[in-house]
Amino acid sequence: PIPCVPWQSQTSGQYQRRVHGLMGIFAVYCGAICNDMMSLPLHLFKSVVFDGIPDGKGGFSDIQAGTGVTYDKGFVTDESGLIGVEQAPHVYPFGLDFAWKGSPLELAFFNGFKMKAAVIFGVSQMIFGLFLALANHIHFKDQISIWFEFVPQFIFIMCTFGYMCFLILYKWWVNWGCRLNSNDLEAPNIIGVMIDYVLSPQTVHDIAQIFPDKQTQIDLQLFMLIAAVISIPWMLIPKPILLARKYSNQEKSKRDKKMSKTGGTQMVNIAAGGAESVNKPSDVGGGTSSENGTEYGAENFQKKHLYSASSSEDDDKEDDEGLAKQLREDAHDDSHDDDEEGHSLSELMIHQIIHTIEYVLGTISNTASYLRLWALSLAHAELSDVIFDQILNTVLKFSPGFLHVILIWAGAPAFFFVTFGVLLTMDVLECFLHALRLHWVEWQNKFFFADGIPFTPFSYKAVLAEEQS
């Protein structure tokens, strides 16, 4: 834990320790999933890729079968290249099997896995952003935005890219069995499934069949496509109409409230003026009832007159202050109305059209933007391989001897310094900037619009200052 130090001496790095800690934890998790530690796989569990070829009796042998067909650690190749992979009926307990490292399919397999993982991470985070928007709607009791913004947006993303993520996971879960001369259902092409899903929803080609029953897949995809299409006018049309009606009722009630306040003030002024005109004659005549009381009556009249004058001045002052306060409130209401983007139906409709187009197209572009995670991960792994092969692996290939010892003594620190300088400094900074952009643009546009209460980040310094005051 970071020791407690005065706030004045804390650096910016200490303020960012939580972000850096979470980044480190997630980086270790991704490295464990890919089974990659400084370009080397860890043999934590037994490989599920068979080292041999099927012998036809449920076992495996180490001989070559057929002309030009070779079985090497479960990877079946012929003269044209890789044919398939023989796998056990169970899966690797955690992460990726270390047998993929150095195999003919290493780059293709890791490329596909990291691309699919980036899509799953991105769609999951965007859906989480929608639920944060739902929390805002619930907090502000905005039923219109709940039913005519969150619900159609959630349906649209789940029926498009949510379905694609389901296809990815389903393809991973099913043991398709890449076996030679097999009549079993082959693993589908997810890109082909999505193309048929949009362009020909009532047709499923063999390469795009993911469920055993084609009709079930057709019915499911047709239902989701209709739901996705309906969700677009659902989030476009009702909300501006309801908001225009709501703002119209609010403005009408506001005008009625102003009229009631203005009418009440005029009645109070009329009543005050009548009371003053009635009381003045009684004050004058009250002081001259007898000859002996002339002096007392004059004195009493002066006191009452002075009290009445001072009271009238106080009343006028209070009336002026009340009028000024009312004018300030009216000006604030008018300025608040001017700050809003407009309450007319046409302006609300234009705003909603822009918002709907941004969301529909943004769902596609934002998902594609999350593929930067795939590119960064692939580049990071390839760069790690190059550093290991060019420095440490080159040194280890020398024949044993005194020179070999010297080279290892010099090569190992060089490998670690280059790894730290390139991968753990420059590459991590690049990954941090890309992750920051994904949070700021692709994620926050689902729920943060900067039109509410100003954001105040949590600070221990502010909490302590408030407690001391």
N, C-alpha and C positions, 0 to 999 in steps of 0.2 A: 504493500500500500504506500501511496505517496504521503510523506509526513506533512503534518499541518504547519504551514509557514504563513507569515503575514501576507495579506492579500496584495499589498503594494509590491512585494518581491516576487510574486508568481509570474511565470512567463506564459506566453501564448500556448506553448506545448502542454503545459499542465491543464489549461482550459480544454484542450482537445484530447485529453487522455482517454475519455470514454469512447470517442470516435475511433481513435487508433486501436484501442483494445478490442472493440467489436470487429474492426477490419482484420486484426490479427487472428481472432478466433475463427472468423469465416474463411480466411485464407488457409488456415490449418485444416479446416473441415473439407474445403475443396481439394486440397492436396491429398487428404486421406481418401476421398472418394475416387480421385484419379489414380491413386496408388503411385504417387510421384514424389520422391524426396531427392531433390538436387539431381534430377534427371534419372534417378535409379528407382526401380520398383522394390517394394518391401514384400518378402515372402512370409506374410503373416499367417496365411492359411494354405491348405492344400489346393493345388490347381484343379479345376474341374474340366480342363481340356486334356483329353487322353493323349498319351504319348505312344502312338501306334496306329494300326488300322484294324477295322473290324475283321474278325476271322470267320464270321458267319455262324458262330456258336455262342454268341453273347459275350465273347472275350475279344482281346486285342493282341495283335502280333506286331513285330518290328520289321517285317519283310516288306519289300515293295511289291505292289500288285499291278499287273497290267503294263503294257508298253507306254512309257512316257508319263505314267501317273505315279506321283510320289506323295507319301504321307510323312510329314515331319511335325512332330508335336501337335498332332491333331489338325494341322492345316494341310488340306488336300490341294495339290497343284498338278497341272499337266503342262504340256508344251506351250499352251496359250496363256498360262498364268494360274492364279488361284481359282479353285473351283468351289470349295466350301470348307466348313469347319465341323469336326466331330466333337460333340460336347456330351458331358455326362447329364443324366436326368435331373441333377440338382444344380443349384446356382452357387456362385461364390458368396461367402457369408457377408462380406462388407466391401463396398467399393468395386474396383475393377480387378479382374484376374491378372496376375503378373505375367501370365503366359502371352498376353498381347504385346508385351514389350519385346521388340526385336522381331516380331512376326511379320510376314508379308502384308498383313492387313493393319499394321499398327497405325499408320497415318490416317487411313480411311476410317478406321473404327473410332479413334480418338476424335477425329474431326467431326464425325456424325454425332458422337455422344455429347461433346461440348456445345455444339450448335443446339441440339435439343434441350440440353440443360439450361442454356441461356434463355431460350424461349419460355421454358417453364418458370424460371426465376422472374422474368419480366412480366408475364401475364399474371402470376401470383401477386406480385407487388402492385400492379395496376388494379387488380380486384380488391386488394387491401385498401388502396386509396379510395375506391368507390365506397367502401364501408366506413372510412373516415368521413367522407362527405355525408353519408347517412347519419352518422353520429352528430354532425353539425346540424342537419335538418331536424333531427329529433330534439336537439338542445334548443333551437329557436322555434320549435313547434311549427315548422314549415311543411304542412301536409301536402301542399301543391308540389313542392320539389321532391317529396318522397315518392309520390305516386306517378308523377309525370316527368321525372328526371332520373332518379336513382333506379327505379324499377325497369324502365325501358333500356337504360344504359347497361344495367346488369344482364338483362336478357340478351342484348346484342353481343356483348363480349363473351358471354358463356356459350352462345350458339355459334360463334365463329372461332375465335382463338382458344376459348375454353374447350371446345370440342377437339381442336387440334392437339392441345395438351393431353386430353384423354386418350387420343389415338397414340401419342408417343408412349404414355405409361402402359397402355394396353399392349402395345407391341413389345415392350420390355417384359411384361409379365408373362406373356404366352411363350412357351417353348416351341417355336416354329420348326425346329429340327432341320437345320440346313444339311440334309443328307442326300447322297447321290442316289439316283434312280428311285426316288421316292415320289409317291402320288399324294402325299399329304399337302395340306394347304400351305402355300408359300407365304413368307412374310410380305405384307403389302407395302407399296410405296406410298408414304404419307402425302407426298406432294401430289401424286395421282389421285389419292382419295379426296383431297381438298379441291382439286380442279374439277373432278366429277361432281363434287358436292355443290359447287356454285354454277357450273356451266351445264351440267346434265344431271339434275337431281333425281330423275326417274330412271337413271341407268347406272349400273355399277359394273365396270370392267373387271376382268379377272385379276389384273395387277392392283386394283383398288379395292378388292374385297377383303374386309377385315373381320367380319362376322361369318360364322359358318353358313347362315341363311342370308342370301342376297336380299330377299324381300324385306326382312327385318331391317337391314341397313338402309334400304331405300325409304321405307316408311319413317324411320328415325331421322334421317337426313332431310327429308322433305318437310317434316314437322318443324325441325329447328330452323330451316331456311325460311319458312313462312313466318315463324316467330321473329327472326332477325329482321325481316323486311317490315313487319308490322311495327316493330319497336321504333323505327325511324320516324314515321308520322306521329307515333305516340309521344315521343319526346319533342316533336316540332310544333304541333298544332294546339293541344289543349292548354299548355301552360301560359302562353301569352294572352289567350282569351280570358282565362281565369284571373290572371294578374291585372289585366285592364279593368275587369269588373271589380276586383278588390280595391284597386287604387281609386276608382270612381266613387265607390261607397265611402272610402276614407276621406276623400276630398269633400264629399257632400256633408258628412258628419262634422268635418272641420269647419265648413262654412256655417252650418247650423249652430255650432258652438260659439263661433265669433258673433253671430247675430244675437244669440241669447245674452252674451256678455255685454254687447253694446246696448241692447235694450234695457238690461238691468241697471247699467250705469246711468243712463238717462233718467230712469224712474227715480233713482236715489238722489240725483241732483235736483229734480223737480220737487221732491219731498223736502229736501234740505232747504231750498229757497222758500217754500211755503211756510215752513216752521219759523224761519227767520223773520218773515214779514208779519207773522202773527205775534211773535214774542216782543217785537220792538215797542209797540204802543203800551203794552202792559208794563214794560220796564220804565217808560217815561212817566206814566201816571202813578206808578207804585210809590214814588219818592215824595209826593206832595199831598198827602192825605190830611195833614193838620198843620197848623201854624207853627206849633212847637217842634214839629218834626221836619221843618224845612231843611235845616242844616244836615240832619241825618239822611233825609231823602236825597239831597244833592250828592252827598258823599256816597250813598248806596248806588245812586244812578251812575256815578263815575266808575265805581268798582265793577258794576255789572257791565257797563259799556266797554271798559278796558278788558274784562274777562271775555266778553262776547267778541271783541276785536281779535284778541289773541287766539280764541278758539276758532274763529273764522280763518285766521292765517294758518293755523295748524291743519284745519280741514283742507284748505286750498293746497297746502304743501303735500298732504297725504294724497289728495286727488292727482296732483302733478306726478308724484312718485308712482302711483298706481298706473297712470296713463303711460308714463315712460316705460314702466315694466311691461305693460301690455304691448307697447310698440316694439320693444326688444324681442318679446316672444313671437310677435307676428313676423318681425324681420328674420328671426331665426328659422321660423317655419318656412318662410318664402325662400330663404337661401338653401335650406335643406331640400326643398322641392326642386330648386334649380340645379343642385348637385346631382340629383338622380338623373338617370339617362332618359327619362321621359316616360310618361304614363299613357300615352296614346297607343292604341292598338297597333298602328303601323310601325311605330318605333320598337315596341316590344316584339313584334313579329320579326322585324329585321334582326334584332339582337338574338332572338332564338334561332333563326336560320343560321346565323354565323356560328353560334354555339353548337348547334347540331352538326354542321359540316365539320367543324373542328374536332368534335368527338369521334365521328364516324371515320374520317380520314386519319385522325390522330391515333385511333386504335391500331390502324395498320402501320403507320409510320413509327409510332412509339414501339410497337413490337419489333419492327425491323431495327430500330435503334438499339434495342437490348442485345442484338447480335454482336455488338462491340465487345461484350463479355466473352463470347466465343473467340473472336479474333485476338483479344488480349491474352486469353488463356493459351491458345494455340501458339502465339508468338513467344510467350513466356516459356513454354515447354521446349520449343525448338531452340530458343536462345540458350536455355540451360543445357540442352544436349550438345550444342556446339562448344560451349565453354568446357564441358566435361571431356569431350572427345579431343579437343585441340590442346588441352593443358594436362589434365591428370591422366587420361587414358593413354596419351602419347608417351608420357613418362613411364607408365607401368609396362609398356611393351618392350622396353629395353631389357637386354639380357642381364641377369644378376651379376653384380660386381660392385667395385668401389664407386665407379661413375654412376651406377644405378642408384646407389644410396644418396649420393650428392644431388642427383636430379629429383629424387623423391623429396629430399629435405628442402629443396628450393621450389619444386612444383606444387606441393601441397599448400603452402601458404599463399602462393600466387593464385591457385584455384579459389581459395576461400576469399582472398581480397577482391578478385575480379567478380566473384559471385556476389559479394556484399556491395561493391560499388555499382555494378550494373543492374543486378536483379533486385537487391534489397533497398536500393536508393533511387536510381533513375526509373526503373520499371514500376516500383511501388508508387512513386509519385505520379507517374502517368496513369496507373490504375486508379489512384485516388481521385484524380481530376475527372476521369471518365465516370466513376461512380457518383461523384458530386453532381455532374451534369445530369445523370439519369435521375437522381433524386429531385433536382431542381426543376427539370423540364418535364420528363416523361411521367414522373410520379405525382408531383405536387399539382399539376394541372388537373388532376382528377378531383381535388377537394379544396385547394387553396386559390382564392381569387383576390385577396388583398382588398376586400370591400367591407370588412367588418371591424372588429376591435383590433387595434394595433398589437402586433405580436411583441411580447416582452419575454425574452428567454430567461430561464431559471438561473438564479445567481445566488450563491451563498452570501456574497457580499451584500446584496440588497436585503436579504432576509436578516442578517446580523445588524445592519444599519437600522432596519425598521424596529427590531427588538430593542436596540439601545435607545432609540428615540421614544 
